[in-house]
Amino acid sequence: MVDRFLIEQVIAGDRSALRDQIARELASDAPLVRHGVVEVEAGAVSLFSRLSVSDALLDRLRGVPPPRVDDTAVIRGADVPLDALIIPPEIKRALVLALAAPPPPHAPLRLVIRGRRGSGRHSVVAALAARIGRELAAIDATRFPRGRRELIAALRAALFRAAMHGLVPVLSGLEQLEPTETELRDAVRQVLRQHPGAIVVRTSPEGNLPLDPGFVSVTLPALLETERAEAWASATAAANLRADVDALAARYRIGPGVIRKVVADLADRGPTWPGLDDATAALDEQARQHVAARLDHVARRIDRMAHWEEVALPEELLDSLREFIGRARHRRTVYERWGYDAKLTSARGLTALFYGPPGTGKTMVAGVIAQELGLDLYRVDLARVVSKWVGETEKNLAEVFDAAEEGQVLILFDEADSLFAKRTDVRTSNDRYANLEVNYLLQRLDTFEGIAILTSNLEGAIDPAFKRRMSLRLQFPFPDEETRLRLWAGHVTPETPTLGDFDFPELARRFPLSGGYIRNCALRAAFLAAHEGRPMQQAHLLRAVQLEYREMGKLSTSSRLE
């Protein structure tokens, strides 16, 4: 064991002045201890406190290079030179000036790079570091231990290790620290304040960071469709692939980093896809898999979707739905070519709220829209998204929204009342955390660039702030007699063997059923007929209606079933 007493005996001997100097150098606020060169065991500092030296320092003194990958960090070099990055020139200039400016005394550079996954945050820092002959240490704070003392020790050690080997530390995941954990955030802020070198923090556009004021903040914007096409063209040309880059750019709103990864993954597999002259389909499937991998743990893909001919809605609703679809199809024309992007102060995403009684077709119409736009439909599994652990719900929601923004996906929040409910007065800690989730959703919708649909049985259960942010709000009414007639006629398939005529007008008049129950009755009647080995008749439909009412506990078949 090494302690201050032993060091004084070996170095100072009887010289009291030298003993005093050693004591000052090993004090808790001295640079050697403050910056982690010498580590003092936890507890009250005394003459016999155990002292140790960081392994990173010993490796540096021995000339042992750090591992390229460990549990919390990855050492990365520049993949793309700064000039080749698809970033607005003014942002490149701001970054170069921030790094070139001499830092104020005792205030080294703290640079925050904001953007979505794949927007090039790591690439731009690596390219800047390469200008001065350095690599970066990408440190993932979400991999640190969760205990306060252990997390702080891991953060301090990771920063010290980067400094010892001349690496630029790039921290990710600090926004995951819960805002209510003030003691932990203050401790993290102190570690970041005390680190003697530059620190880069990588976060989302709305990330809340435990940093002292005075940092430089730069946001990498999402690429426009034209810029995405350029990124696809550059990546495919480098991999010697031919593809319809305009189609891929229109379909996927992914960043340049993800585009390069998708192309590289396909190129690594070799020419094994069908149609060697055109890799568009293979790249489409590769990008689709990338998006699906991010959603599978929080959402379920819906493969069976409805078509327009199965929907019976009033004409004014259909007109609103067509306008919604048109906005999704023609965003590039309106925002980029016609210049409306410069006029827009809110997000360019499309969000719709469908509300009305059960069985009126809200979820079915979401499938119709996805089918019309050629998008995959993912229903968010609220049981997987909502977590009892503080901060986990927001983390899961961020994954949903980020993946949806990358394109080819329409996300559906079915029965959205539980997640988008009205904020309440804070009486318990549960109320406070529930309100934090709502506040996060509001903030995220303001920056959302994808397509999402919320359904609810009760419009009044949704927080009014969400309604103001919706691109479209549609009330799905209980079907009137004429609509019920069309629903009955539409749910008996042409392939069904029938006997006699069906009196659909009589069924529509007698039984006030919503569309979901009419579908159930038609299906039930088909099984009744198949079980009897006979063609379907009017009597089967009447029996099916009686069974449906009975299962719902209704004594009279004249009451409304919704």
C-alpha positions in Angstrom: 0.0 0.0 0.0 1.2 3.5 -0.8 0.1 6.5 1.2 1.3 10.1 1.8 3.4 9.1 4.8 5.4 6.6 2.8 5.9 9.1 -0.1 7.2 11.7 2.4 9.5 9.2 4.0 11.0 8.2 0.6 11.2 11.7 -1.0 11.4 14.2 1.7 13.0 12.5 4.7 13.5 15.0 7.4 13.1 18.1 5.2 9.9 19.7 6.5 9.6 22.2 3.5 9.6 19.3 1.1 7.0 17.5 3.2 4.8 20.6 3.1 5.1 20.7 -0.7 4.1 17.0 -1.0 1.1 17.7 1.2 0.0 20.6 -1.0 0.5 18.6 -4.2 -1.7 15.7 -2.8 -4.5 17.9 -1.4 -8.0 17.2 -2.8 -8.1 20.5 -4.7 -4.5 20.2 -6.2 -4.2 19.6 -9.9 -2.7 16.1 -9.6 -5.8 14.9 -7.6 -8.4 17.1 -9.3 -7.5 15.9 -12.8 -7.2 12.3 -11.8 -3.4 11.8 -12.1 -3.3 10.6 -8.5 -6.4 8.9 -7.0 -7.1 9.2 -3.3 -9.3 6.5 -1.7 -12.8 7.7 -0.7 -13.3 9.1 2.8 -11.6 11.7 4.9 -8.1 12.6 3.6 -5.3 11.8 6.1 -1.6 11.1 6.2 -2.4 7.4 5.7 -5.0 7.7 2.9 -4.3 5.1 0.2 -3.0 6.6 -3.0 -3.0 5.1 -6.5 -2.1 6.0 -10.0 -4.5 5.6 -12.9 -3.9 2.6 -15.2 -4.3 4.9 -18.1 -1.3 7.0 -16.9 0.8 3.8 -16.4 -0.1 2.6 -19.9 0.9 6.0 -21.3 4.2 5.9 -19.4 4.9 2.4 -20.7 3.9 3.3 -24.2 1.0 0.9 -24.3 -1.7 2.1 -26.7 -5.3 2.1 -25.5 -7.8 -0.6 -26.7 -9.7 0.6 -29.8 -12.9 -0.7 -28.2 -13.8 -1.2 -24.5 -17.1 -1.3 -22.5 -17.8 2.4 -22.7 -15.7 3.9 -25.5 -14.6 3.4 -29.1 -11.6 5.1 -30.7 -12.5 6.5 -34.1 -10.6 8.2 -36.9 -12.0 10.3 -39.7 -14.1 8.4 -42.2 -14.8 11.4 -44.4 -12.7 14.6 -44.8 -14.4 17.7 -43.6 -14.7 19.1 -47.1 -16.7 16.1 -48.3 -19.2 16.2 -45.4 -22.7 17.3 -46.5 -23.0 20.1 -43.9 -24.0 23.8 -44.5 -20.9 25.9 -45.0 -21.8 28.3 -42.2 -21.8 25.4 -39.7 -18.4 24.1 -40.9 -17.1 27.7 -40.5 -18.5 28.0 -37.0 -16.9 24.7 -35.9 -13.5 25.6 -37.3 -13.6 29.0 -35.6 -14.7 27.5 -32.3 -11.7 25.1 -32.4 -9.3 27.7 -33.6 -10.1 30.3 -31.0 -7.8 30.3 -27.9 -9.9 29.2 -24.9 -10.2 31.6 -22.0 -8.1 30.9 -18.9 -9.4 28.0 -16.9 -12.3 27.5 -19.4 -11.3 24.9 -22.1 -13.7 24.4 -25.0 -17.0 22.7 -24.4 -18.6 21.9 -27.8 -22.2 20.6 -28.1 -23.1 18.9 -31.4 -26.8 18.4 -31.8 -28.6 16.3 -34.4 -30.5 13.1 -35.1 -28.8 9.7 -35.3 -26.8 9.4 -38.5 -26.7 13.1 -39.1 -22.9 13.1 -39.0 -22.1 14.2 -35.5 -19.3 11.8 -34.9 -18.0 12.3 -38.5 -17.7 16.0 -38.3 -15.8 15.9 -34.9 -13.5 13.2 -36.3 -12.9 15.2 -39.4 -12.1 18.3 -37.3 -9.8 16.3 -35.0 -8.0 14.8 -38.0 -7.1 18.4 -39.1 -4.8 18.5 -36.0 -3.7 14.9 -36.3 -5.9 13.5 -33.5 -8.5 10.8 -33.1 -11.6 10.9 -31.0 -12.8 8.7 -28.1 -16.5 8.1 -28.5 -17.7 7.6 -24.9 -21.2 6.2 -24.4 -22.5 7.4 -21.0 -25.5 5.1 -21.1 -23.0 2.2 -20.6 -21.8 3.6 -17.3 -22.9 2.0 -14.0 -26.2 3.6 -12.7 -25.1 4.3 -9.2 -24.1 7.9 -8.5 -20.6 7.2 -7.2 -19.9 4.5 -9.8 -21.1 6.7 -12.7 -19.0 9.7 -11.6 -15.9 7.5 -11.2 -16.5 5.9 -14.7 -17.0 9.3 -16.3 -13.8 10.8 -14.7 -11.8 7.7 -15.7 -13.0 7.8 -19.3 -12.1 11.5 -19.7 -8.7 11.0 -18.0 -8.0 8.0 -20.3 -8.8 10.1 -23.4 -6.6 13.0 -22.2 -3.6 10.7 -21.4 -3.6 9.3 -25.0 -4.3 12.7 -26.7 -7.8 11.7 -27.8 -10.7 14.1 -28.2 -13.5 12.9 -25.9 -16.9 12.8 -27.4 -19.6 12.1 -24.8 -23.0 10.6 -25.8 -26.0 9.8 -23.7 -25.8 12.6 -21.1 -29.3 13.7 -22.0 -30.5 10.4 -20.5 -29.8 11.7 -17.0 -33.2 12.4 -15.5 -33.8 16.1 -14.9 -35.1 15.3 -11.5 -31.9 13.7 -10.4 -30.3 17.0 -9.4 -27.5 15.6 -7.2 -26.3 13.3 -10.0 -26.5 16.0 -12.6 -24.6 18.5 -10.4 -21.9 15.9 -9.9 -21.6 15.3 -13.6 -21.5 19.0 -14.2 -18.6 19.3 -11.8 -16.6 16.5 -13.5 -17.1 18.2 -16.8 -16.1 21.6 -15.3 -12.9 20.2 -13.8 -11.6 18.4 -16.9 -8.6 20.4 -18.2 -9.1 19.6 -21.9 -11.7 20.1 -24.5 -14.9 18.0 -24.4 -17.4 17.4 -27.2 -20.9 16.4 -26.2 -23.1 14.6 -28.8 -26.9 14.9 -28.2 -30.3 15.2 -29.8 -31.7 18.6 -30.8 -33.8 18.8 -27.7 -31.3 17.1 -25.3 -31.1 18.7 -21.8 -27.4 18.6 -20.7 -25.7 19.1 -17.3 -23.2 21.7 -18.6 -22.2 25.0 -17.2 -23.1 28.0 -19.4 -20.5 29.1 -21.9 -20.4 26.1 -24.2 -20.5 26.3 -28.0 -23.6 24.7 -29.5 -24.1 23.6 -33.1 -27.1 21.8 -34.6 -26.7 19.7 -37.7 -29.9 20.0 -39.6 -31.7 17.1 -41.2 -30.8 16.8 -44.9 -33.2 18.0 -47.5 -34.3 15.4 -50.0 -31.9 16.8 -52.7 -29.0 16.6 -50.2 -29.9 13.0 -49.3 -29.9 12.2 -53.0 -26.3 13.6 -53.2 -25.3 11.5 -50.2 -26.7 8.3 -51.8 -25.0 9.2 -55.1 -21.6 9.7 -53.3 -21.9 6.5 -51.2 -23.0 4.3 -54.1 -20.4 5.7 -56.5 -17.7 5.0 -53.9 -18.9 1.4 -53.6 -19.3 1.0 -57.4 -23.0 0.5 -57.2 -25.8 1.7 -59.4 -29.1 2.8 -57.9 -32.0 5.1 -58.2 -30.7 7.6 -55.7 -33.7 10.0 -56.1 -36.1 7.2 -55.1 -34.1 6.2 -52.1 -33.8 9.8 -51.0 -37.5 10.3 -51.2 -38.3 7.1 -49.3 -35.8 7.3 -46.4 -35.0 10.5 -44.4 -31.8 9.1 -43.0 -28.6 11.0 -42.4 -25.3 10.7 -44.3 -23.8 8.5 -41.6 -26.6 5.9 -41.9 -26.6 6.1 -45.7 -22.9 5.3 -45.8 -23.5 2.4 -43.4 -26.4 1.0 -45.4 -24.3 1.1 -48.6 -21.2 -0.3 -46.9 -23.2 -3.2 -45.4 -24.5 -4.2 -48.8 -21.2 -3.8 -50.5 -19.6 -6.1 -47.8 -22.0 -8.8 -48.7 -20.8 -8.8 -52.3 -22.9 -9.0 -55.5 -25.4 -11.5 -54.2 -28.7 -9.5 -54.8 -30.8 -10.2 -57.9 -30.3 -7.7 -60.7 -26.6 -6.9 -60.6 -27.0 -3.8 -62.7 -29.3 -2.0 -60.3 -28.9 -2.2 -56.5 -31.9 0.0 -55.7 -34.1 -2.9 -54.4 -31.3 -4.4 -52.3 -30.4 -1.0 -50.8 -34.1 -0.4 -50.1 -34.3 -3.7 -48.2 -31.1 -2.9 -46.3 -32.5 0.5 -45.3 -35.8 -1.0 -44.4 -34.1 -3.5 -42.1 -32.1 -0.7 -40.4 -35.4 1.1 -39.5 -37.1 -2.1 -38.5 -34.3 -3.0 -36.1 -34.8 0.2 -34.2 -38.6 -0.3 -33.9 -39.0 -4.0 -33.2 -38.6 -3.8 -29.5 -41.2 -1.0 -29.0 -43.6 -1.4 -31.9 -45.3 -4.1 -34.0 -45.4 -4.1 -37.8 -48.9 -4.5 -39.2 -48.8 -6.5 -42.4 -52.5 -6.7 -43.2 -53.8 -3.3 -44.2 -57.2 -2.1 -45.6 -57.9 -0.6 -49.0 -60.0 2.4 -50.0 -62.9 0.2 -51.1 -63.2 -1.2 -47.6 -63.7 2.2 -46.1 -67.1 3.8 -45.7 -66.8 7.4 -44.5 -68.6 10.7 -45.2 -67.2 12.6 -48.2 -65.8 15.5 -46.1 -63.7 13.0 -44.1 -62.4 11.4 -47.3 -61.5 14.9 -48.7 -59.4 15.6 -45.5 -57.7 12.3 -45.8 -56.8 12.9 -49.4 -55.3 16.3 -48.5 -53.2 14.6 -45.7 -51.9 12.1 -48.2 -51.1 14.8 -50.7 -49.1 16.7 -48.1 -47.0 13.6 -47.5 -46.4 13.0 -51.2 -45.5 16.5 -52.3 -43.3 17.7 -49.4 -40.2 18.1 -51.6 -42.1 20.1 -54.2 -43.7 22.5 -51.7 -40.9 22.9 -49.1 -37.8 22.7 -51.3 -38.8 23.8 -54.9 -41.5 26.3 -53.9 -39.5 27.8 -51.0 -42.0 27.1 -48.2 -39.3 25.6 -46.0 -37.9 29.1 -45.2 -41.4 30.3 -44.2 -42.0 27.4 -41.8 -41.4 28.0 -38.1 -42.7 24.6 -36.9 -41.7 21.0 -37.8 -42.4 19.6 -41.2 -43.8 16.3 -39.8 -47.4 15.2 -40.4 -49.4 14.2 -37.4 -53.1 13.3 -37.3 -55.6 12.7 -34.4 -58.5 10.4 -35.3 -61.2 10.3 -32.6 -64.6 8.8 -32.3 -66.5 5.8 -31.0 -65.0 2.3 -31.2 -65.3 0.5 -34.4 -65.7 3.5 -36.6 -62.6 2.8 -38.7 -59.9 4.9 -37.2 -57.2 2.2 -37.1 -58.4 0.9 -40.5 -57.9 4.3 -42.1 -54.4 4.5 -40.7 -53.7 1.3 -42.7 -55.2 2.8 -45.8 -53.0 5.8 -45.6 -49.9 3.7 -45.1 -50.9 1.5 -48.0 -51.5 4.6 -50.2 -48.1 6.1 -49.4 -46.2 2.8 -49.7 -45.2 3.0 -46.0 -44.7 0.2 -43.4 -47.3 0.6 -40.6 -46.0 0.1 -37.1 -48.4 0.1 -34.1 -46.6 1.4 -31.0 -46.9 -1.2 -28.2 -47.6 1.0 -25.2 -46.9 -1.9 -22.8 -43.3 -1.9 -24.1 -42.9 1.9 -24.3 -44.2 2.9 -20.9 -41.8 1.9 -18.2 -41.9 2.2 -14.4 -38.2 3.3 -14.5 -37.7 7.1 -14.6 -36.5 8.3 -17.9 -37.0 4.9 -19.7 -40.4 5.9 -21.3 -38.9 9.0 -22.8 -35.9 7.0 -24.1 -38.3 4.5 -25.7 -40.4 7.2 -27.3 -37.3 8.9 -28.7 -36.4 5.6 -30.4 -39.9 5.5 -31.9 -39.9 9.0 -33.2 -36.3 8.8 -34.5 -37.0 5.6 -36.4 -40.2 7.0 -37.8 -38.4 10.1 -39.1 -36.0 7.9 -41.1 -38.8 7.1 -43.5 -40.8 4.3 -45.0 -42.7 4.1 -41.7 -46.0 5.4 -40.4 -46.3 5.1 -36.7 -49.7 4.5 -35.1 -50.4 5.3 -31.4 -53.6 3.3 -31.0 -55.7 4.2 -27.9 -53.4 7.1 -27.4 -55.3 8.4 -24.3 -52.9 6.8 -21.9 -49.8 8.4 -23.3 -51.1 11.8 -24.6 -53.5 12.4 -21.7 -54.0 15.8 -20.1 -51.5 17.0 -17.6 -52.6 17.0 -14.0 -51.8 19.0 -10.9 -48.7 17.6 -9.2 -49.8 15.9 -6.0 -47.5 12.9 -6.1 -44.2 11.9 -7.7 -46.2 9.8 -10.2 -48.0 13.0 -11.3 -44.7 14.7 -11.8 -43.1 11.9 -13.9 -46.3 11.6 -16.0 -46.2 15.3 -16.7 -42.5 15.0 -17.6 -43.4 12.4 -20.2 -46.2 14.6 -21.7 -43.8 17.6 -21.8 -41.2 15.4 -23.6 -43.8 14.4 -26.2 -44.8 18.0 -26.7 -41.2 19.0 -27.2 -40.6 16.1 -29.6 -43.6 16.8 -31.7 -42.3 20.3 -32.3 -39.3 18.8 -34.1 -40.9 15.7 -35.6 -40.3 15.2 -39.3 -42.1 11.9 -39.9 -45.7 10.7 -40.1 -47.7 9.7 -37.1 -51.4 9.0 -36.4 -53.0 9.0 -32.9 -56.4 7.3 -32.3 -58.7 7.9 -29.3 -62.2 7.1 -28.4 -62.5 10.4 -26.5 -61.1 13.6 -27.9 -61.4 15.3 -24.5 -58.9 12.9 -23.0 -56.1 14.3 -25.1 -54.1 17.2 -23.8 -55.1 20.4 -25.7 -51.5 21.2 -26.4 -51.2 18.0 -28.5 -54.3 19.0 -30.5 -52.7 22.3 -31.4 -49.7 20.5 -32.8 -51.7 18.1 -35.0 -51.7 18.6 -38.8 -55.1 17.0 -39.0 -57.9 16.4 -36.5 -60.8 14.2 -37.7 -63.8 13.0 -35.8 -65.1 9.6 -37.0 -68.8 9.7 -36.5 -71.0 6.7 -35.7 -72.1 5.4 -39.1 -75.6 6.5 -40.3 -78.0 4.2 -42.0 -76.6 4.8 -45.5 -73.0 4.2 -44.3 -74.1 1.0 -42.6 -75.7 -0.2 -45.8 -72.4 0.3 -47.6 -70.5 -1.5 -44.8 -72.8 -4.5 -44.9 -72.5 -4.8 -48.7 -68.7 -4.3 -48.5 -68.1 -7.0 -45.9 -69.6 -9.9 -47.7 -66.9 -11.0 -50.2 -67.7 -11.8 -53.8 -66.1 -15.2 -53.3 -68.7 -16.2 -50.6 -71.2 -18.8 -51.8 -74.7 -17.3 -51.2 -78.3 -18.5 -51.4 -81.0 -15.9 -52.0 -80.8 -12.2 -51.8 -79.4 -10.2 -48.8 -81.5 -7.5 -47.4 -78.7 -5.1 -46.5 -81.0 -2.1 -46.3 -83.1 -3.9 -43.6 -79.9 -4.8 -41.7 -78.7 -1.2 -41.8 -82.1 0.1 -40.6 -82.7 -2.4 -37.8 -79.3 -2.7 -36.3 -77.3 0.5 -35.3 -73.9 -1.1 -35.4 -70.5 0.5 -35.9 -68.2 -0.7 -38.7 -66.1 -3.0 -36.5 -69.2 -4.9 -35.3 -70.6 -5.1 -38.9 -67.3 -6.7 -39.9 -67.5 -9.1 -37.0 -71.1 -10.1 -37.9 -70.2 -10.7 -41.5 -67.3 -12.9 -40.5 -69.3 -14.8 -37.9 -72.1 -15.4 -40.4 -69.5 -16.9 -42.9 -68.3 -19.3 -40.2 -71.9 -20.3 -39.3 -72.6 -21.1 -43.0 -69.3 -22.9 -43.4 -70.0 -25.0 -40.3 -73.4 -26.0 -41.7 -71.9 -26.8 -45.1 -74.4 -24.4 -46.7 -74.1 -21.2 -48.7 -74.5 -18.0 -46.6 -78.0 -16.6 -46.3 -79.8 -13.6 -44.7 -80.6 -15.9 -41.8 -76.9 -16.4 -41.0 -76.4 -12.6 -40.9 -79.4 -12.3 -38.5 -78.1 -15.0 -36.2 -74.6 -13.4 -36.2 -76.1 -10.1 -35.1 -78.0 -11.8 -32.3 -74.9 -13.5 -31.1 -72.9 -10.3 -31.2 -75.5 -8.4 -29.1 -75.7 -11.3 -26.7 -71.9 -11.3 -26.2 -71.9 -7.6 -25.5 -74.6 -8.1 -22.8 -77.3 -6.2 -24.7 -80.9 -7.4 -24.2 -82.2 -5.5 -27.2 -80.9 -5.6 -30.8 -82.2 -2.1 -31.4 -79.7 -0.4 -29.1 -76.5 1.2 -30.5 -73.5 -1.1 -30.5 -70.1 0.6 -30.5 
